[in-house]
Amino acid sequence: MNPETRLLHRKVPVAGAHPNVTPLFQCSSFFSDSEWFYTRKSNPNVDELEAAVRDVEGSAHAVAVATGMAALSAVLRLLRPGERLAANGLIYGCSYRLFADFCAQYGIGFDVLDFTDPAAVRAGIRPGTRLAIFETPTNPLLRTVPIEAVAREVHAAAPEALVVVDNTWATPLFQKPLELGADLCVVSATKFFSGHSDVMGGLVTTNRPDLAEEIRRIRFYGGSILDPHSAWLLRRSLQTFPLRMRRHAETFGEMAAHLRAHPRVRRVYVPDVDGRQLSAYGGILFVELDPALEPAVEAFMDSLRLFERGTSMASVVSSVAQPWSGSHLSMTEEEKRRAGIGKTLVRLCFGLEDPADLKADLTQALDRAGAALPAEVKA
């Protein structure tokens, strides 16, 4: 059966009732004869969400937690003092800060490598490396990390190391890291899984029962399980997930072409859709504006009428943000510049609006930002 069909029909049985939608189990505990006993350990809504994620991911196990950062935190707790963590230099700013602070606090070595180059990864993996973590496409700049090659090099250099892929932006609909050699996969369900900017959540998936059991133990004793209502909302959103992602992908292609043609756009960053690792992509791109527009970046973003400002993204509504002052604010200026993040780098997330309307909005905002520049820098 097609996983998308199974995704629509996945339900938790409710004894004595036959609802067409699983109800919300808004309770903290259950009677002793129930297969569930305490929501901090498991809950029917969480179980159904995890089953749906296994369907779309094709994984043996899925563990739902409160947020995407909670998913990363659970994975980090697999580390022990004296071991090492290797991470890609291009990564979400809050992830980088979490890694650096966690390692400093618990006596864990922290190596920042270029995971886009498998040979550099193998040379940089040091004795004691336990986790190798990266996003692909990267945040920012949407560069590709070749999962299969990197997993091979990491496992060759450190056989006990675990390869962890943050698959939030590609999503399991378009990229399946576990099939390419990753040991663990994490997703911020707050983004495309939700798609409506109204719920937070995170998932850890794996094909290894020992890792799934350990992550569940960490979740239980750490109290980071997703609450029933959020699980119910995310389960609802997953029913339209494939439809939304395909629309995002269609819009993405049109918008990338449109932005490349504008004279005030210096570069458009898009991922490598190779048809093997990444079958498609949609929703988020980065643009490097004309350097002359640096003093007018705020004016450009404020002039947009259909793009919301703030941290919202991967939703049915488009949004705009500046990584320098937003997603990577927690990094120092030196760390940001080393990662290639400048003040004219802008992140655009495309929702489900008519692409023609989005094109018109971007054009008028770019034109207005250019017109607002002093005469000596307009040319």
N, C-alpha and C positions, 0 to 999 in steps of 0.2 A: 504494500500500500504506500502511496505517496506520503511522505512525512507531513506535508501541508494538509492533507486530508485527515490524517491521524490527529494532527494538532487541533483541528476543529471539533473532533468527537471525543477527545480525552476528558474524562470526568471521574471524580471520586464518587463511588456508590454511596447513596444515602438510604439507610435501612428504612423500609416502610413508606418511601416516597419515590417519585420518579420525576424530579424537576428537570426541565430542559437546560437550566443553568445551575451549577452547583451553588448552594447558598453560602452566605458568609458565616463561618464558624467563629464568631466574636466571643471566644471564651478562653480563659486562662488554663482550665483543666477539664478533665473528663472523668466519668465514672470508671471504676476499677476494671470493669469488664470490657472497656473500649480498647481498641488497638492503639489509641493515643492516650496519653495520661497527663501530659503537661505541655502547654504550647511552647515553652522555652526549648523543648526538645523537638517536637513536631506538631503539626496541625494539618487538618485535611486540606485547607486552602494552600498551604505551603507545599504539601505533598503533590497536589494537582499541578501547581506551577512548575515544580521540579520535573514532573513527568512530561509536561509540555515542552520544557527546555531540552530534556533528553531527546524528544522527538525531533526538534529542529536542529539540535547539535549533532545528533547521531552518537551521543556519548552513553556510556554505561551508568554514569553517576552525575548528579547535579545537586548542589547544596546552595540554598538560598539564604542570603544574609541581608542586613539592613540597608547597605549602600555599596557602591562599587569600591569605595575606600575600605569598607569593612571586609570585602572580599580579599583585597590586597593585604590587609592587616592579618587576616586569618592565614594566608599563605606565608607571610613573613614569620609567623610563629612556628613554622617548621624548622627555622634556623636555631642553632645552638651557639653559645659563646665560643669563640675561637674559629668558627666557620666563616665563609665568605659569601657575599652577595655580589653578583655581576649584573649591571643594568645598562641599557642603552643610553647614550648621552641625550638623544632626542626622546623626551618623554614628558607627559603631563607634569606641570610644575609641582602640584601637590603630591603626586606620586614620588617625584624626586626628593622633595623635602621629607616625606614619610620615610623613605629608604635611608636617607642620610642620618636623620635623627634616631631612627630605630637602631641602626648599626652602631652609632656613636654611644648610645645608651647601654647596649647589651654586649659590647665588646666583639662586634662582628666586623670583619673586613668588608670594605665597600669599594668595588672597582667599577669605574665608568668606562665603557668600551664603545666602539663603533660597530654595532651589530649588523650594519648594512654590508660589512665586509667579513665573510666567514673566516678568512685566514687571520684577520686581526683578532677575531673572537678567540680562535684557538690559541693564538700567541698570548692573549691577555688572560686566559683562564688560569688561575693560580691554584696551587695545592690547597685543599680545604674548601674549594668552591662548592656550595650546596645548592644555591639557586641562581638561575640565569633568567632575568626578566626583561621583556621588551614588548612594545606595542608595534603593530604593523597593520595598516599604514601609521606612520609616526605622528605624534602630536607635539610640535607642529610640523609643517612642510610635507607631510604625507609621503615620506620616503618608504621604500619597501625593504623589509627585513626578510630575506629568504629563509623561511621557517625550517624547511627540510635540511638545508645545508648547515644552518646554524645549530640545529638540534644534533646533527651528526658530529659536528666539530666539538660541541660542548660535551657530549657523551664520550667522545674519544679522549678528550683531555681530562675529563673528570667523570668517570663512569657512574658515580653515585649522585651526580648533580641532577637537579630537576629543571627542566626547561618550562618556563611559564610565559604564556602569551596573553597579553591584554587585547582582546578581540572586540572591544567596545565599538569601534568605528566601522570595521568591516562587517561585523555581525556574523553569526554562524550561518546565515542564509547565503552569504557570499564567500565565506572563508572558514575552513574547518581545521584549525591548528592541530587538534588531536590526531587527525588522519595523516599529518605531515611530520609527526615525531615529537610534538609537545607532550609533556607529562601532565600539565595542568593548564586550564584556560580560565581566565576571569573576564567578566563582563559587568559594566555598570548598566544595570537594567533601567536606571533612571533615564537613559538616553533613548535609543531606538526601540528597545523592548516596550517601554512605556509609550513614547511617541506623542504624549499629550501634556507634558510638563506638569503633571499633577500627582506624581508618586515617585518614591525613591526605592532603590533596591540594588542588590548585587548578586551575582551567581559565580560559583566555582564549579567547573566541570572537569571530569577526568574519567579515564577508562580503568584506572587502578583502584581496586577495592580497598587496599591498605591506606591510600591517600584519602579516599573519600571518608573512610572511617575516622581518620585522624582529624580531618577538617570538621566533620560533624562533632567530634569530641571538643574541639576548640570552640565551635559555635555554642555548644551546650553550656560549657563551663564559663565561657566569656559572655554569654547572654546576648549574642549578636543576631539571633534568628530574625528573619523578616516577620513583621506583624501580619495577622490574618487579613486585615483590610487591604494593605498594600499588595499582598499576594493575590487577593481576589481581583484587584484592579489590574495588576500586571497580567494575570491570566486572561482577563477580558481583552487587554490590548494585544496580546499575542495572536488573537484570532484574526486581526487585520494586519499583523506584522508583515507577511509576505507582500500584500497589496501595497502597503505604504512604502516598503523598501523599493519596489519596482518603480513606483512613481517618483520617489526621491532620485533614483538612478537616471531616469529619463530627463528630469529637470536638471540634474547635475551636468549632463552632457551639453545641454543647450546653454546653460549659464557659463560654463567654462569657455565655450566658443565665443560667446558674446563678450565676455570680459577681455579675452585676448585681443579683440579688435579695438578696444578703447585706448586712445593715446595716453590717458593718464594712468594706465595700468602697466607697470614695468614687467611683471611676471605673474603667471597663474600656476600654482602648485597643484598637481593632480597625481594620484597614485598610478602605479603600473598595473593595469588590469590585464593579466597575462592569460586568463582563461584556465589556468591550472591552480595556482595558489589562490588567486583572487579572481572569481568568476564574473563579478560585477562590482559596482561601487556607487554610492549615492549619498547626497545630503550635505557634505561638508567639504569646502575647499579653502585654500589660503591664497590671498593676492598680495603681491608686493606693489604698493602704489609708487608712483613717480616720487623720487626723493624730494622734489620741490614741494610735495604735498604734506611733508612732515608736520608743519605747523597747522595744517588744515584737516588732520585726520579726525579730530573730534567733530569738526564742522561737517565732514563727510558722513560720519555715522549718525549725527543728529539730523541730517537732512533726509535720511531714509525714512519713508513713511510706512513701508510694509515689513521692515526688519526690526524686531524688538531688540532693545539693549539689555545687557546683563548676562547672567550665567546660563540662562535657558538656551537649550540647543537640542538638535535631533528631534524636533517636534513637528506638528502639523503646521506650525507658524514659523516663518523665517526669522533669523536672528543674526546679529552682527556683534563682533567683539574684537578688541585689540589684545592679542596675547601678552604684549609687554606689560599692560596695566591690568590684565584680567587673569587668564588661566595660568600664567607663569609669573604672577606678581610675587610669589613666595621665593623666587630665585633672585639672587643678587644680579646687579647689572652685568658684572663680569660673566656670571654663569649664563645669563640670557644671550649675551653677545657671542659667547663661545658656542652656543647652540644655534646661532644664526637667526636669533630673534631680534628684530629691530622695531623701531616705533612706527614704521610705515607698513608693517606686516598686519594684515587684517584677516580675520576668520569670518567666513560667510557660511551660514547654515540655511539650506533651502527647504522650505516646508512644502505644503501641497497647494500653494497658490498657483494661479495661471502663470506659466513662465513668461508670457508677454508682459504681464503686469510687473513682474520682478525685474525684467530687463529695463523697462521704462523707468522704474524707480531707481535702479542703480545708475542709469545714464544721467538722470537729472541730478542725482546727488554728487556724482563725480564732476559734472559740469559746474555745479554751484560751488563745490570746493575749489575747483580751479579758478573760477571767476573771483573768488574771495582773496586770492593771493595778491601780494603787492605786485605792482606792474613790473618791477625788475626781475621777479622770479617766475612770472607767468609763462614766459617763452620757453 
